[in-house]
Every structure is written in C-alpha cells, then in structure tokens.
Amino acid sequence: MSLSWKTLPDSPQALWRQVEKLRKKHEKPEALPFPTQKIKFFKKVLRLKPYPYQAKFLLDRSPLKVTRWPRRAGKTTVMTGDDIHFAATNKGAVILAMMPKYSQTKEIYFQGEGGLHEHLARMDKKLYDYIIAEELQTIIRFRSGSRILAEVPEPFTIRGHGPKKISIDEMNFIRKDRDLWLSALLPMTLTRKVYINVASTPWNKDSIYWKMCYDKGFKFFSGNIHERDPPRYFLTWRDVLQPKGPLEPKQVEIMREQYAGETWRWKREMESSFVDDETAFLPSSLIIKCQNESLEFNPFERNVVGNFYIGWDLGRERDHGVVSVVDKKAEVLILIHCKQFPLGTPYVTQMAYIKSICDRWREVHAVYYDHTGTLGMDEEIKKGGFPALKGVDFTMPNKHGMATFLKQKMMSVRESDKLSPPEEARRQFELPFDMDVQAELNCEQWEQRPGTEIYSFSHPQGSHDDRFWSIALACLASTGVDPSNLDVFKFG
C-alpha cells in the first residue's frame, strides 16, 4: 500500500491510521537478546543441556503430552523449563502449574530441585532482568505479560484463569481427576489450543492418567500407546542411565537394594509401570478416594484442639515404631499425624513423644498400642499416664477386626455426602496426600483362611506395614472397644 494525493483520506485521523499501518509493515521487529528455539533456550538461558529423551519431549509440537518417566529422570526440570520458555516467548499467557496439593506445587514445582526458582537462579543477570518482571514464591511474572501460577486442581479455579498452558505433575494422585478432566481440561481443548503437559508416578488404573497413557479415546495425547507404538515418553531406569541420562548405575543398585521386597514399588517408580494390586487389602483406587488434598499432617510442635485417638506400633528390631493420630469428627476419622521413628529408637523415646502430644494437644481421649511381645515393658508404659491406655494383642481375629474396621471407614460415604455423585462423595476416613503413607497402606496383603471368615495378613518380604497397623490401632481406639473382648462383627 502507498499514499498519493488520489488516495488521501478525508480526515486527519484516517490519514494517521494509514501512516501507522505503513510504519508497522516496514518496521523490523526488535530482536530478542535470547534464542527462542527451545533447545538453544535451555542451553543459553537456563544453562542446561537436555538429554536426548528430554530434547525429544521439548521439540514435540503436540499441544497435549503425557509422560511416564522413572524417578530422577528430570521430568520436573523439563516441565518447569518448558513453562519458562513458553512464558518468555508468548505475550500475556497464563501458565498454571499444579500437583495434588497446593503446598506440594509450591515446595516441589516452584522451590524444589529442578523447580522454577532453581532455573531462574542459574540465569545470567542481564537475561533475567530482561525476561523476568517479578519472582514470588508461587507466582512468576514475565516482561512479556505472561505469568506462571501455582494452582489447586479444581475445575472452577482453572477455568477462571483462562490458561494457555497447564502443567500437571503426579496426575495419578489427584482424587477428583475425572471431574478435573471433564469439567475443565477437555472443554478447553474443544474451543481453543491449550498446551497441557501431564506426568506422574503410576499408581491406580482406575484413573484419567491411566487412560491418557492407554485408552484409545485419549490417543490425541502424544505419549498414548494408541498414538504411537511403542509410545513416546515411556521410559524406565534403563533408558536414563549415564551417559543417556542422569542416573548412576551404583545409585540404581542402592535403590534396588532399598526396594528389596517391595517389587510393586520398584515397578511403579523405576519401571514406570502400573501394578495390579488385586491382592492388596487396601487397593490404590480406594486409598485415592480417601485422600483430601487440603489436609496437611499436623506438626509435632504445633498445639491443636480436637478429639484425638492415638495408635502406637512399638516396632521391633527389624520394624519401625510408628505413632498415628486420628481426629474424630462425628462419624469421620481424619488422619492428622503419622510419625515413623528410625529403626532401633528406644521405647522410652517413643513414649516421651506420645506423652508430649497427650500433654499439649486438646484433647487425647485414648491410646491403643501393640501389646504383642511387650513383656517387661507394660509396667513402664502404664507409668506414662496415657489416657484410656489399652494394649491390643495382635492375634489373627484382632488383626482382622482392626483391618476390616479401617477398610469399612474408607469405603463408607459420610452422611453429609450421601446424595453426592459417587466420584465426589467423601469417605468416613480421610488422610493427606503422602506417597510413603499411601504406599505402605497399599502393600498389606490378605487372604481368607480355609473354613473361616477370618482374614490373615502379611506384607512382602523387605517391606514394612508398621504405619498400616498404627493407623488401624488409632481407628480402633476411636470406637472405645475393649481389646480383651474384641468381637470383630459387632463394633463399628
């Protein structure tokens, strides 16, 4: 377009608009002082050289991607770096980062190893000042007008931001994952392009994350097995050994030794596999239904008020001592504290720990402990002055009663949620998101004894179930049942 006396507009305003249009057409865009290509951005701006499998993920232009990588493979590093690149090279974009708990997003995705703040700390100061406008704990503002925000995995909140990119880590541990997908993520992808990166440690198959990986209806996700065979972004520990990845062979062997007897955990965390848990007394899908992302374990130092019941598994030479505390609110039992002591911690040290809780927390109503094999310790335990102290012999009928009562509470919907949809109804037992506690609850195995209704319980060799029985004792304490006359079919 050119201007001549024949094409001059009628008004000065119209003339000015045409002049501006010509100027912008011939004006060269300002060159950015950093490369926009992702791999070069990682190297020059973030000062990291991605491994080949990481580079493959970064260069994939698919808007929806799902990954299954083993522990320590650098998925957080790649996802957070990808978020920074997106924010720096797009104007006015909102990028949401989320994990099952908001505090987890803050402590791991933002502030942890491989997190957003670690990337920013490595940046050259001049580039940092050019790219970053403000760096807060859970918000990073860019001079492009884009923002990276920590958010909770709630559909209404996510929709309100109108994000252009969403990064979700530990997707398989989000309790309301179906609601999150159907009410927020899926509708966004139908009307506009939204970039979604999803990653997780495999957990239960009854989940949206499993469908993203395996269901044909989710083949639009890059990384789904039906999108490509073998699927992209499925790696095991073998694929990320040095020099192909960051894992040292000696490190892997040490981890393998630590996971001895916990083959299910090794397969999930290092083989990136979904493990069938039909023999688990508490299936992973049931544990997820009892998870409350807004809960945090109450620190030992904090003084709190409630109706508390304590379960104490003393531990032995090869077992950990564990103290668990539940808070009883009407028919609901909430696990608010679970302390595992190092192996070999003296009983008197564990007793002092419990005594401090009883003295400071208002109010502890009962303490139930594992009476099995405590010969010579009972008198000392009684001297502790614990409220409503009762020892429980871990006979097969008593273990059956404690375990089935815990499972009954986990399966029962609380009265206030009877009319809620099944996937949203809260249970009569709740616990915070904690991978170690949930993994130990899931490891307990069971079988029914021939000719009887009593279950026998066990755990894989090399694993531990001390948390399981400590939590079961705390729940039993909330019933006030006399352990010496425990009728497993009449209380609840």
Secondary structure, DSSP 8 states (H G I E B T S, - for coil): ----TTT--SSHHHHHHHHHHHHHHH------SS--SHHHHHHHTS-----HHHHHHHH---SEEEEB--TTS-HHHHHHHHHHHHHHHSTT-EEEEE-SSHHHIIIIIITSTTSHHHHHHHS-HHHHHHHEEEE-SSEEEETTS-EEEE--S-HHHHHHH--SEEEESSGGG-TTHHHHIIIIIHHHHHHS--EEEEE-----SSSHHHHHHH-GGGTTSBT-TTTSSS-TTB--GGGGBTTTSSB-HHHHHHHHHHTTT-HHHHHHHTS------TTBSS-HHHHHHTB-TT-----TTS--EEEEEEEEE---SSS--EEEEEEEETTEEEEEEEEE--TT--HHHHHHHHHHHHHHSEEEEEEEEE-TT-TTTHHHHHTT--TTEEEE---HHHHHHHHHHHHHHHHSB-GGGTTS-TTT--BSEEB---HHHHHHHHH-EEEE-TTSS-EEEE--TT---HHHHHHHHHHHHTTT--GGG--TTT--
